[in-house]
Amino acid sequence: MVIITNYFKGFYDLGIAYSRNYYATLDYAPSATVILYNDNEGYCIGYMESALPDGVTAMTEADALAEVVQVQDIDGVWFGDKLTHRWDVVVDG
């Protein structure tokens, strides 16, 4: 069996609160894995194994990974270990 992975970019409003694997579509949202959130510019990059829904922009894997490399170390960009801990709860005191 061949599994086709579809990479995408989704755009969201700056300052919104979002949860893990949110990718900026509310109507029909098949399961996806988001690998990067850029809170400075309001977009995420991810992939899914189903057809892309309306509201996201298709990307090739090479384009998606190239963009990740360009922005991954910028403050406000969540990727890799930073993304893994994005929703960790910090308890004061």
Buried (B, 14 or more C-beta within 10 A) or exposed (E): EEEEEBBBBBBBEEEEEBEEBBBBBEEEBEEBEBBBBBBEEBBBBBBBEEEBBEBBEEBEEEEBBEBBEEBBEEEEBBBEEBBEEBEEEEEEE
